[in-house]
Amino acid sequence: MFMDLRKAVTDSLDRLIASEAVEKIIETQLQKTITTIVQDALSSYSEFGNQVKASVCNAMKISERIDLPEYNDTILKIIRRHVDAGVNNMLQRQVEQHMADLLVSPPAEIRVSELVEAFRKDLEERDDDCSCEAKKITFQLDLKDHLAGYWSLKLDKDRDAKYCDIQLSVDREGRIYWMSLNREDVDKRLFLGSPRGFERMLLQMKQCGTKLINDSDEAYIETSYGGHD
């Protein structure tokens, strides 16, 4: 009876493997998992390969009691082929997008009023609040060292912010020599991840030496954003 049962299981598995049914099932189940893992791996430096291999081996191991170890290798080869193909395609798309973003040059110079306006627009684009009430940002200029040519700028999406998420220190040449984003010194951050929008613009400005011009005395600077009619 046991031999008949084992033969029945073996015959069934042979038919499944031959019909590529197992491969189709694996491909379907892996698609969403691969997408999520690859996107996270680029910014978090996760141990993707080791985790997938361990998970696959544990999840797909067939009982040794029916003495069919050869199917383990077949299934793992199918999984490896689909994982490799999916990972390579997604990595290529991600790298191409990151390179395109990095190759966008920041302006050679920008006025404070223009910088604040860019911050407001970035907040409005990401604002999903349906409220009709407009919000206000925090915008502060510290000119206590202005006679020496040094000054600083602070921005935050919350008008009541005590500690602004964006802080810039500017030298006498108008170059940003120190920057803090989300209360972290960008020069001390090990990984910057994949910055987008206004944050990416600031990092490019600092890296490329964009000149920041203080026109706060002569320009009206709007600090409201959001609000829907």
C-alpha positions as CSV (number, residue, x, y, z in Angstrom):
1,M,0.0,0.0,0.0
2,F,2.8,2.5,0.9
3,M,4.6,1.7,-2.3
4,D,1.5,2.3,-4.3
5,L,1.0,5.6,-2.5
6,R,4.5,6.7,-3.1
7,K,4.3,5.8,-6.8
8,A,1.0,7.7,-7.1
9,V,2.6,10.8,-5.6
10,T,5.7,10.4,-7.9
11,D,3.6,10.0,-11.0
12,S,1.5,13.0,-10.1
13,L,4.5,15.2,-9.6
14,D,6.0,14.0,-12.8
15,R,2.9,15.1,-14.7
16,L,2.9,18.5,-12.9
17,I,6.5,19.2,-13.7
18,A,6.1,18.0,-17.3
19,S,3.1,20.3,-17.8
20,E,4.9,23.3,-16.4
21,A,2.0,23.8,-14.0
22,V,4.4,24.2,-11.1
23,E,6.4,26.8,-12.9
24,K,3.3,28.9,-13.7
25,I,2.2,28.7,-10.0
26,I,5.7,29.8,-8.8
27,E,5.9,32.6,-11.3
28,T,2.5,34.0,-10.3
29,Q,3.2,33.8,-6.6
30,L,6.7,35.3,-6.9
31,Q,5.8,38.4,-9.0
32,K,4.4,40.6,-6.2
33,T,7.1,39.4,-3.7
34,I,9.9,40.2,-6.1
35,T,8.6,43.7,-6.9
36,T,8.3,44.7,-3.2
37,I,11.7,43.2,-2.2
38,V,13.7,44.7,-5.0
39,Q,12.3,48.2,-4.4
40,D,13.1,48.0,-0.7
41,A,16.5,46.5,-1.3
42,L,17.8,49.5,-3.3
43,S,17.4,52.0,-0.4
44,S,17.7,49.8,2.7
45,Y,20.6,47.5,1.6
46,S,18.6,44.4,2.9
47,E,20.1,40.9,2.7
48,F,17.7,40.0,-0.1
49,G,19.5,37.1,-1.6
50,N,20.1,35.2,1.6
51,Q,16.5,35.7,2.9
52,V,14.9,34.6,-0.4
53,K,17.1,31.5,-0.5
54,A,16.3,30.6,3.1
55,S,12.6,31.2,2.7
56,V,12.4,29.2,-0.6
57,C,14.3,26.3,0.8
58,N,12.1,26.1,3.9
59,A,8.8,26.8,2.1
60,M,9.3,24.5,-0.9
61,K,11.1,21.5,0.7
62,I,9.4,18.3,-0.2
63,S,9.2,15.6,2.4
64,E,12.1,13.2,2.3
65,R,9.8,10.4,3.5
66,I,8.7,9.8,-0.1
67,D,12.4,10.0,-1.3
68,L,12.0,12.6,-4.0
69,P,15.0,15.0,-3.4
70,E,15.4,15.5,-7.2
71,Y,12.2,17.6,-7.3
72,N,13.7,20.1,-4.8
73,D,16.5,20.9,-7.2
74,T,14.0,21.2,-10.1
75,I,11.7,23.6,-8.3
76,L,14.7,25.7,-7.0
77,K,16.0,26.0,-10.5
78,I,12.6,27.3,-11.7
79,I,12.5,29.8,-8.9
80,R,16.0,30.9,-9.4
81,R,15.4,31.5,-13.1
82,H,12.4,33.7,-12.5
83,V,14.0,35.5,-9.5
84,D,17.1,36.3,-11.5
85,A,15.1,37.5,-14.5
86,G,12.8,39.7,-12.4
87,V,15.6,41.1,-10.3
88,N,17.8,42.0,-13.3
89,N,14.9,43.8,-15.1
90,M,13.8,45.8,-12.0
91,L,17.4,46.7,-11.1
92,Q,18.0,48.0,-14.6
93,R,14.8,50.2,-14.5
94,Q,15.6,51.5,-11.0
95,V,19.3,52.3,-11.9
96,E,18.2,54.1,-15.1
97,Q,15.7,56.2,-13.2
98,H,18.2,57.1,-10.5
99,M,20.8,58.1,-13.1
100,A,18.3,60.2,-14.9
101,D,17.4,62.0,-11.7
102,L,21.1,62.6,-10.8
103,L,21.9,64.0,-14.2
104,V,19.3,66.8,-13.8
105,S,21.5,69.8,-13.1
106,P,20.5,72.3,-10.4
107,P,20.4,76.0,-11.2
108,A,23.7,78.0,-11.0
109,E,22.0,80.4,-8.6
110,I,18.6,80.7,-7.0
111,R,16.9,83.4,-4.9
112,V,15.5,82.7,-1.4
113,S,12.0,83.6,-2.7
114,E,12.3,81.1,-5.5
115,L,13.6,78.4,-3.1
116,V,10.6,78.9,-0.7
117,E,8.2,78.9,-3.7
118,A,9.7,75.5,-4.9
119,F,9.2,74.2,-1.3
120,R,5.5,75.3,-1.3
121,K,4.9,73.7,-4.7
122,D,6.4,70.5,-3.6
123,L,4.2,70.4,-0.5
124,E,1.1,71.2,-2.6
125,E,1.9,68.3,-5.0
126,R,2.2,65.9,-2.1
127,D,-0.7,67.3,-0.1
128,D,-3.6,64.8,0.1
129,D,-5.6,66.8,2.6
130,C,-9.0,67.6,1.1
131,S,-9.6,70.4,3.6
132,C,-10.4,73.8,2.1
133,E,-8.3,75.5,4.8
134,A,-4.8,76.6,3.6
135,K,-1.8,75.7,5.7
136,K,1.3,77.7,6.4
137,I,5.0,76.7,6.4
138,T,7.7,77.8,8.8
139,F,10.2,80.1,7.1
140,Q,13.0,81.7,9.1
141,L,16.1,83.7,8.2
142,D,18.9,84.2,10.7
143,L,21.1,87.1,9.7
144,K,23.0,87.6,12.9
145,D,26.3,86.9,11.1
146,H,25.2,88.7,7.9
147,L,27.9,91.4,8.3
148,A,30.5,88.6,8.1
149,G,28.7,87.2,5.1
150,Y,27.2,84.1,6.8
151,W,23.5,83.5,7.3
152,S,21.1,80.6,7.7
153,L,17.6,79.5,6.5
154,K,15.1,77.2,8.1
155,L,12.0,75.6,6.5
156,D,9.3,73.3,7.7
157,K,5.9,72.3,6.5
158,D,4.4,73.0,9.9
159,R,4.1,76.7,10.8
160,D,4.4,75.8,14.5
161,A,7.5,73.7,14.1
162,K,10.0,74.2,17.0
163,Y,12.8,72.3,15.2
164,C,12.7,72.7,11.4
165,D,13.2,69.7,9.2
166,I,15.2,71.7,6.7
167,Q,18.1,73.9,7.8
168,L,20.7,75.5,5.6
169,S,23.9,77.5,6.5
170,V,25.3,79.8,3.8
171,D,28.8,81.2,3.5
172,R,29.8,84.6,2.2
173,E,29.9,83.3,-1.4
174,G,26.2,82.2,-1.1
175,R,27.2,78.5,-1.1
176,I,25.5,76.0,1.2
177,Y,28.2,74.7,3.4
178,W,26.0,72.9,5.9
179,M,22.6,71.2,5.5
180,S,20.3,69.3,7.8
181,L,17.4,67.3,6.4
182,N,14.9,65.7,8.8
183,R,17.2,66.8,11.7
184,E,20.1,64.9,10.3
185,D,23.4,66.4,9.1
186,V,23.5,65.2,5.4
187,D,27.3,65.0,5.5
188,K,27.1,62.4,8.3
189,R,24.3,60.3,6.9
190,L,25.7,56.9,5.7
191,F,22.9,56.3,3.2
192,L,20.7,59.0,1.6
193,G,18.3,56.5,0.1
194,S,16.3,57.8,-2.9
195,P,15.6,61.5,-2.2
196,R,12.8,63.0,-4.3
197,G,11.3,66.4,-5.1
198,F,12.5,69.3,-3.1
199,E,14.9,67.3,-0.9
200,R,16.7,66.0,-4.1
201,M,16.9,69.6,-5.3
202,L,18.6,70.8,-2.1
203,L,21.1,68.0,-2.2
204,Q,22.0,68.7,-5.8
205,M,22.3,72.4,-4.9
206,K,24.8,71.7,-2.1
207,Q,26.7,69.2,-4.2
208,C,27.0,71.5,-7.2
209,G,27.6,74.7,-5.3
210,T,24.5,76.6,-6.3
211,K,24.6,80.2,-5.2
212,L,21.8,81.2,-2.9
213,I,20.8,84.9,-3.0
214,N,19.0,86.5,-0.1
215,D,16.2,88.7,-1.6
216,S,13.9,88.5,1.4
217,D,14.0,92.3,1.9
218,E,12.8,93.1,-1.6
219,A,10.5,90.1,-2.5
220,Y,7.2,89.0,-1.1
221,I,7.5,85.5,0.1
222,E,4.3,83.5,0.2
223,T,4.2,81.0,3.1
224,S,0.7,79.4,2.5
225,Y,0.0,76.2,0.7
226,G,-2.8,73.7,0.2
227,G,-6.4,74.6,0.6
228,H,-9.0,73.5,-2.0
229,D,-11.9,75.4,-3.5
